[in-house]
Amino acid sequence: MNQNEKDKSNSIENEENFDKKIKLMVIGETRVGKTSLIKKYAKNDFGESYLTTVGIDFQEKIIKLNEQTIRVQIWDTAGQERFRNIAKNYFNWSNGFLLVYDITLKESFEKLSFWYEQIKLNSPEYTKCVLVGNKCDLEDKRDVTKEKAESFSKKYKINFLETSAKDGINVNEAFELLISEILKSFKDHNIEINGSSSHVLNKTTRKRKNSLC
């Protein structure tokens, strides 16, 4: 993380009190709509086009869940191959991942195994993952069937949703499903996380052969 990112993160964290802070990453091939999903969830904003993410960026959102105030930090990663090593440097402190493909682009779905393997190799213990098929508003251009995505999700034992950042379909649901899974994981492993120590999970990384979930 460069100095500007640290300053931005620190200033945001000091704005108000919160019970927990959760760090998410949205990963997948370029142009699958990662930035659009994040903007829709964090800002309720959608543009027909965004500049392609260069390197990595983040947005923040405060939510209320189970009578707790949670600060959600969402990192947006570049899908281009030349930026992948940069993105991987951030995997080891993320609590969860949205693994995104474009339902109109078969190639983006075929690359999911690569991205999932990167999560397994580089992410910390207890990390959770949700599979997201974006752009479901473009049904007439569908190139990936729901059955294929469901088969992938069953193979790796992760939840699956189709979304539309444009129409707001299942966007909140996808993020909050992931957040709920992370909170359950904290509880199941008897990990007490508060606003000042939510990075505790990031201190232990491991290479895992089994499913994330």
SVG drawing of the C-alpha trace seen along z (x, -y; Angstrom):
<svg xmlns="http://www.w3.org/2000/svg" viewBox="-33 -12 37 42">
<polyline fill="none" stroke="black" stroke-width="0.4" points="0.0,0.0 1.5,-3.4 1.5,-6.4 -1.6,-8.0 -3.6,-4.8 -2.5,-4.7 -3.5,-8.3 -6.9,-7.8 -7.5,-4.6 -6.4,-6.2 -8.6,-9.3 -11.6,-7.2 -11.2,-5.0 -11.1,-8.0 -14.3,-9.5 -16.6,-7.6 -16.8,-4.6 -17.7,-1.2 -18.0,2.3 -16.2,4.2 -14.2,3.5 -14.4,6.1 -12.1,6.0 -13.3,7.4 -11.8,7.8 -13.6,7.9 -11.6,10.0 -12.0,11.4 -11.0,10.6 -11.0,7.0 -14.3,5.5 -16.6,7.9 -18.1,5.0 -16.1,5.1 -15.9,1.3 -19.6,1.0 -20.6,3.5 -18.6,1.7 -19.9,-1.8 -23.5,-0.5 -23.1,1.0 -21.0,-1.7 -22.5,-4.8 -25.7,-3.6 -24.1,-4.9 -23.9,-3.5 -22.3,-4.8 -22.4,-3.2 -18.6,-3.4 -15.8,-3.7 -12.1,-4.0 -10.4,-0.6 -9.0,-0.2 -5.2,-0.6 -3.6,1.4 -5.9,1.2 -8.4,-1.2 -11.1,-1.0 -14.4,-2.3 -16.0,-2.2 -19.5,-1.8 -21.0,-1.8 -23.7,0.8 -25.9,1.9 -26.1,5.7 -27.3,7.7 -27.3,4.6 -23.7,3.9 -22.1,1.0 -19.7,2.4 -17.3,0.5 -16.9,2.4 -13.7,1.6 -14.0,2.9 -10.9,3.2 -11.2,3.0 -8.6,4.9 -7.3,4.6 -8.0,7.7 -5.2,7.2 -2.4,9.6 0.3,7.0 -1.4,5.9 -2.1,9.4 1.0,9.5 0.0,6.1 -3.5,7.5 -2.1,10.7 -0.1,8.6 -3.5,7.5 -5.0,11.0 -3.3,11.9 -5.3,9.4 -8.7,9.7 -11.5,11.3 -13.5,12.2 -13.8,12.2 -16.4,11.6 -15.3,13.7 -16.8,12.0 -17.4,13.0 -19.5,11.6 -22.4,13.8 -22.0,12.5 -18.3,13.3 -17.4,17.0 -13.7,16.3 -14.2,14.5 -16.0,17.6 -13.2,19.9 -10.6,17.9 -12.4,18.4 -10.3,21.4 -7.2,19.3 -8.6,16.6 -10.0,19.1 -6.6,20.8 -5.0,17.4 -7.4,16.9 -6.5,20.3 -2.7,19.7 -2.6,16.2 -5.5,15.5 -5.6,15.8 -7.2,18.5 -11.0,18.4 -11.4,16.3 -14.8,16.6 -15.8,16.4 -19.0,15.7 -19.3,16.3 -21.0,13.5 -22.2,13.7 -22.6,10.0 -24.6,8.3 -27.7,10.5 -29.7,7.7 -28.1,8.7 -30.0,12.0 -30.2,11.9 -26.4,11.9 -25.8,14.6 -22.8,16.8 -22.6,18.6 -25.5,20.7 -26.6,20.6 -26.1,24.4 -22.4,24.0 -22.0,21.4 -23.9,23.5 -21.7,26.5 -18.6,24.4 -20.1,23.2 -21.0,26.7 -17.5,28.0 -15.8,25.4 -18.6,25.2 -19.2,21.5 -22.4,19.5 -23.5,18.1 -25.6,15.2 -26.2,13.4 -26.2,9.6 -26.8,6.5 -24.9,3.4 -27.0,1.4 -30.4,2.5 -29.3,3.1 -30.2,6.8 -28.7,8.8 -25.9,6.3 -26.6,5.6 -27.5,9.3 -24.1,10.4 -22.1,8.2 -24.1,8.8 -24.2,12.5 -20.4,12.4 -20.3,10.2 -22.7,12.5 -20.5,15.5 -17.4,13.7 -19.1,12.8 -20.3,16.4 -16.7,17.5 -15.5,15.2 -18.0,16.6 -17.4,20.3 -13.7,19.9 -14.2,17.9 -12.5,14.9 -13.6,11.6 -13.0,8.7 -13.6,5.1 -13.0,1.9 -9.4,1.5 -8.3,5.1 -10.2,6.4 -6.8,7.2 -6.2,10.1 -7.2,12.6 -4.6,11.2 -1.7,12.3 -1.9,15.9 -1.7,17.1 -1.6,20.6 -1.7,22.5 -4.8,24.5 -5.7,27.6 -9.3,27.7 -12.3,25.5 -12.4,22.0 -15.9,22.5"/>
</svg>
